[in-house]
Amino acid sequence: MKLPQALSKTLTRPKYICQSCIRITRPYSTSNNPPLPPSSAFSLLSSRRLISLSGPDATHYLQGVITANLAPSIPRTSGFYAAFLNAQGRVLNDVFVYPEVKEGNQGWLIEVDAKEAERLAKHIKRYRLRAKFEVRLLEVGERGVWASWKGDGEWTAHSLETKEEKEGEMGCEDKRAPGMGRRLILPSGVKPEEEGEEVGEVVYRVRRYLKGVPEGQDEIIRESALPQQSNIDFMGGIDYRKGCYVGQELTIRTHHTGVIRKRILPIMLYGQDEPMPIALEYNPEKNYGVENIPIETSIGRFGKSRRSTGKWLSGVGNIGLGLCRLESMTDLSIQGETSSYKEGDEFSVGWEIEENVPTLVKVKAFVPPWHLTK
């Protein structure tokens, strides 16, 4: 498959971990880490909330503020992934948007990080000006946001078209990465009628990290992260052919002429006395205290005093996500940059716990194969 224009200009000599090399070790201990993600399962995402936009001008407003395209020539019949940006092209929120017809008018449900939902609702109200539509932040539990996935990986277009949605239900294929599954919005108290078992949201997070998919403003830092550095382009959230929207200028300029030096990548933690991993592997028995690592803690070369090569974002057990300098932490070559990465280079993240006791673990970054095919 031909690489996207922006990627082909900036990345050469790709070396990445294949899907068959992603291994998950089965747990045999009483570790507090979540178990391995089942092959087929569904999870209620309490970390997400919904905002309703309803009224004749709702579509026109959204078209001017999100990175996806709502032009009349592209009618939306199911949900899709997008982002709100500020005027400087930095991410405000990553969102899923679902079409919802109310009283004959096209309305929309916006799924967003629960901790940011009230702020986004206020932002929309502040900048709607004279546009005629109502903004309502749904109460917690009014509707449930679910993620579901099947053992055979991706949902097919046919399976989505033939699946009947009941009243109050809506959903879409999660196209951010291969095999992510499906997103569902269900009435309060209703569970998905899907194959598989119900699992906690932390299991869904493990699955996301293994695929290298960031979500929410703990991982895509509000007003700091750039959409391309956050993989929103690779995850199908940006339409480069649409007209003006807030933050478009920097986004389109970066796409055509810029160089993307950083990307959010899945990273694996390992001890100072352990060998460097060769495959991205979730081991529930490994616990490095990742919940204590502050967001945006610097990642650097192990045993060397040099500039930061990345930033820690979030994790579970022995895996997580980091914003990584590609020329430093991977063997991907960046146009105009001299690669400093050498086979065998090791990196680490250090932080302090109680009583200023320093803690340090090594980290290894992996480039998901879907980065090179989208």
C-alpha positions in Angstrom: 0.0 0.0 0.0 1.3 3.4 -0.9 2.3 5.6 2.1 0.6 8.9 2.7 2.4 11.8 1.1 3.3 13.4 4.4 4.7 10.2 5.8 6.6 9.2 2.7 8.4 12.6 2.8 9.5 12.3 6.4 10.0 8.6 7.3 12.3 6.2 5.6 13.9 2.9 6.6 10.8 1.8 8.6 11.4 -0.8 11.2 8.5 -1.8 13.4 7.1 -4.5 15.5 4.6 -6.8 13.6 1.2 -7.7 15.1 2.2 -11.3 15.5 5.1 -10.2 17.8 2.8 -8.5 20.2 2.6 -10.9 23.1 0.5 -10.9 26.2 1.7 -13.0 29.2 -1.0 -14.8 31.1 -1.2 -13.9 34.8 -0.4 -16.4 37.5 0.0 -14.1 40.5 -2.1 -11.9 42.7 -0.9 -8.7 41.1 -3.2 -5.7 41.2 -2.7 -5.2 37.5 -5.6 -6.0 35.2 -5.7 -9.4 33.4 -5.0 -9.8 29.7 -7.8 -8.5 27.4 -10.1 -11.3 26.3 -10.3 -11.8 22.5 -14.0 -10.8 22.6 -15.3 -8.4 25.2 -17.1 -5.2 25.9 -16.4 -2.4 28.5 -18.3 0.5 29.9 -16.2 3.7 29.5 -16.9 5.8 32.6 -14.1 8.1 31.5 -16.2 9.4 28.7 -19.3 11.7 28.7 -21.7 13.1 26.1 -22.7 16.5 25.0 -25.8 17.0 22.9 -26.1 19.7 20.2 -29.6 20.1 18.7 -31.0 22.8 16.4 -31.0 24.0 12.8 -27.4 25.5 13.0 -25.7 22.6 14.9 -24.2 21.0 11.8 -23.0 24.4 10.4 -21.3 25.2 13.7 -19.6 21.8 14.0 -18.3 22.0 10.4 -16.3 25.1 11.4 -14.8 23.8 14.6 -13.8 20.1 14.2 -11.1 18.4 12.0 -13.6 16.0 10.3 -15.8 17.0 7.3 -19.6 17.4 7.7 -20.2 18.8 4.2 -23.5 18.0 2.6 -21.7 15.9 0.0 -20.6 13.5 2.8 -23.7 12.6 4.8 -23.0 11.0 8.1 -25.1 8.0 9.1 -22.9 6.7 11.9 -20.3 8.1 14.4 -16.8 9.2 13.5 -13.6 10.3 15.2 -12.4 14.0 15.1 -10.8 16.7 17.3 -11.5 20.2 18.4 -8.4 22.5 18.0 -7.7 26.0 19.3 -6.7 28.9 17.0 -3.0 27.9 17.2 -3.7 24.4 16.0 -3.3 22.7 19.3 -5.7 19.9 20.4 -8.5 20.9 22.8 -10.3 17.6 22.8 -10.3 14.3 20.9 -13.9 13.2 20.3 -16.3 10.8 18.7 -19.3 12.5 17.1 -22.6 10.7 16.5 -25.5 11.9 14.3 -28.9 12.2 16.0 -32.1 13.5 14.4 -34.3 15.5 16.8 -37.6 17.0 15.8 -36.7 16.9 12.2 -33.4 18.7 12.7 -29.9 17.1 12.4 -28.4 17.0 15.9 -25.2 15.5 17.3 -23.8 13.7 20.3 -20.2 14.5 21.1 -18.3 11.9 23.2 -15.4 13.5 25.1 -13.1 12.9 28.0 -15.4 13.0 31.1 -13.0 15.3 33.0 -13.2 17.8 30.1 -16.9 17.5 29.2 -18.0 20.6 31.2 -15.2 22.7 29.9 -16.0 21.7 26.3 -19.7 22.4 26.7 -18.9 25.9 28.0 -16.4 26.4 25.1 -19.2 25.5 22.6 -21.7 27.9 24.2 -19.2 30.7 24.3 -18.3 30.5 20.6 -21.7 29.6 19.1 -22.5 33.4 18.8 -25.9 33.8 17.2 -26.1 30.2 15.8 -29.4 28.6 16.6 -28.8 25.3 18.5 -28.9 24.1 22.1 -26.0 22.7 24.0 -26.7 20.2 26.8 -24.2 18.2 28.9 -25.8 14.8 29.6 -26.0 13.7 33.2 -23.6 11.0 34.3 -25.3 7.7 33.6 -28.0 9.1 31.4 -26.4 7.2 28.5 -23.6 4.7 28.5 -20.5 4.8 26.3 -19.2 1.3 25.5 -16.3 -0.2 23.6 -16.6 -3.7 22.2 -14.3 -5.9 20.2 -14.5 -9.4 18.6 -12.0 -12.1 18.4 -11.6 -11.9 14.6 -10.3 -8.3 14.9 -12.1 -5.6 12.8 -15.8 -5.2 12.3 -16.7 -5.3 8.7 -18.8 -2.7 6.9 -21.4 -5.4 6.2 -21.7 -6.4 9.9 -22.3 -2.8 10.8 -24.9 -2.2 8.1 -26.9 -5.3 9.0 -26.8 -4.7 12.7 -30.2 -3.2 13.8 -30.0 -0.4 16.2 -32.8 -0.1 18.8 -34.3 3.1 20.0 -31.8 5.2 21.9 -28.8 3.2 20.5 -26.1 4.4 18.2 -22.6 3.4 17.3 -19.8 3.2 14.8 -16.7 1.2 13.9 -13.7 2.4 15.8 -11.3 3.1 12.9 -8.4 4.6 14.9 -6.4 1.4 14.6 -7.0 -2.0 13.1 -9.0 -4.3 15.4 -10.1 -1.6 17.8 -13.7 -2.9 17.4 -16.8 -0.8 17.8 -18.1 2.2 19.8 -21.7 2.0 21.2 -24.0 4.6 22.9 -26.7 2.9 24.9 -29.5 4.0 27.2 -28.8 3.9 30.9 -28.7 0.4 32.4 -28.5 -1.3 29.0 -25.6 -3.5 28.1 -24.4 -4.4 24.6 -25.9 -7.5 23.0 -22.4 -8.7 22.0 -20.4 -11.8 22.2 -17.8 -12.0 24.9 -17.5 -11.0 28.5 -17.9 -7.6 30.2 -14.5 -6.3 31.5 -13.4 -3.2 33.4 -12.3 -0.1 31.6 -8.7 -0.6 32.7 -8.6 -3.8 30.5 -9.8 -1.7 27.6 -6.9 0.7 28.4 -4.4 -2.2 28.2 -5.7 -3.1 24.8 -5.5 0.6 23.6 -1.9 0.8 24.8 -0.9 -2.4 23.0 -2.3 -0.8 19.8 -0.7 2.6 20.5 -4.0 4.5 20.6 -4.1 7.6 22.8 -7.4 8.9 24.2 -8.5 11.8 26.4 -6.5 14.8 27.7 -4.3 12.8 30.1 -2.7 11.4 27.0 -3.4 14.1 24.3 -2.5 17.1 26.4 -5.0 19.9 26.1 -3.7 23.1 24.3 -0.2 21.5 24.1 -0.5 18.5 21.8 -0.4 18.8 18.0 -2.9 16.6 16.1 -0.2 14.9 14.0 2.1 14.3 16.9 -1.0 12.7 18.6 -1.6 10.4 15.6 -5.0 12.0 15.0 -4.1 12.0 11.3 -3.2 8.3 11.2 -6.4 7.6 13.3 -8.6 9.1 10.6 -9.6 12.2 12.5 -8.4 14.8 10.0 -9.9 15.6 6.6 -7.2 17.6 4.7 -9.6 18.4 1.9 -12.3 20.3 3.9 -12.6 24.0 4.1 -11.8 26.4 7.0 -12.1 25.3 10.6 -10.5 26.6 13.8 -6.8 25.5 13.8 -6.7 24.5 10.1 -3.9 26.8 9.1 -1.1 25.2 11.1 -2.6 21.7 10.6 -2.6 21.9 6.8 0.8 23.6 6.7 2.3 20.9 8.8 0.8 18.3 6.5 2.2 19.7 3.3 5.5 21.3 4.3 6.2 20.4 7.9 8.3 17.7 9.5 6.7 15.6 12.3 9.6 14.9 14.7 7.5 13.4 17.5 4.7 10.9 17.7 2.8 9.2 20.6 4.1 5.6 20.6 3.4 2.5 22.8 6.3 2.0 25.3 7.2 -1.0 27.4 8.9 -0.6 30.9 11.5 -3.0 32.1 13.9 -3.1 35.1 17.4 -1.8 35.1 18.8 -5.4 35.4 16.5 -6.8 32.7 17.3 -7.3 29.0 15.9 -4.9 26.5 12.5 -6.3 25.2 12.3 -7.2 21.5 8.4 -7.4 21.4 5.7 -5.3 22.9 4.4 -7.5 25.7 1.9 -6.9 28.5 2.8 -8.9 31.6 0.2 -8.5 34.4 2.8 -9.8 36.9 5.1 -6.8 36.3 4.4 -3.7 38.4 6.6 -0.7 38.1 4.3 1.8 39.9 3.4 3.6 36.7 0.4 5.2 38.4 3.0 7.3 40.4 4.7 8.7 37.3 3.6 12.3 36.7 2.3 13.1 33.3 4.9 14.5 30.9 7.8 13.2 33.0 10.9 13.3 30.8 12.3 10.2 29.1 16.1 10.3 28.5 19.0 8.1 27.5 19.8 5.6 30.2 22.9 6.5 32.1 23.6 9.7 30.1 22.9 13.4 30.7 21.4 14.6 27.5 18.3 16.4 26.3 14.9 14.8 26.8 14.1 12.2 24.1 10.4 12.0 25.0 7.7 12.4 27.6 5.7 9.9 29.7 2.0 10.1 29.3 0.1 7.2 30.8 0.4 3.5 31.5 -0.8 0.3 33.2 1.6 -2.3 34.6 4.6 -2.6 32.3 3.2 -0.8 29.2 2.0 2.7 28.4 2.2 5.6 26.0 4.9 8.3 25.5 5.4 11.2 23.2 8.7 10.2 21.6 11.3 11.9 19.4 11.4 9.6 16.4 15.0 10.3 15.4 16.2 9.6 19.0 14.0 6.6 20.2 13.4 4.8 16.9 15.4 4.0 13.8 12.9 6.0 11.6 14.7 8.7 9.7 13.4 12.2 9.7 14.0 14.6 6.8 16.4 17.3 7.7 17.4 15.6 11.0 20.5 13.6 11.9 19.5 10.4 13.5 21.0 9.8 16.9 19.5 6.4 17.4 21.8 3.4 17.4 20.8 -0.3 17.8 21.0 -1.2 21.4 20.4 2.3 22.8 18.4 2.3 26.0 16.1 4.9 27.5 14.7 5.5 31.0 12.1 7.5 32.9 12.8 8.6 36.5 10.6 10.1 39.1 10.4 10.6 42.9 8.0 8.9 45.3 7.5 9.4 49.0 10.3 11.2 51.0 12.0 12.1 47.7 13.1 8.5 47.0 14.1 8.4 43.3 12.8 5.6 41.1 14.0 4.8 37.6 13.0 2.2 35.0 14.0 1.6 31.5 11.5 2.1 28.6 11.4 0.8 25.0 9.3 2.5 22.3 7.7 0.6 19.5 6.2 1.9 16.2 2.8 0.3 15.4 2.6 -1.1 11.9 -0.6 0.9 11.2 1.4 4.1 11.4 3.0 3.0 8.1 -0.2 2.0 6.3 -2.5 5.0 6.9 
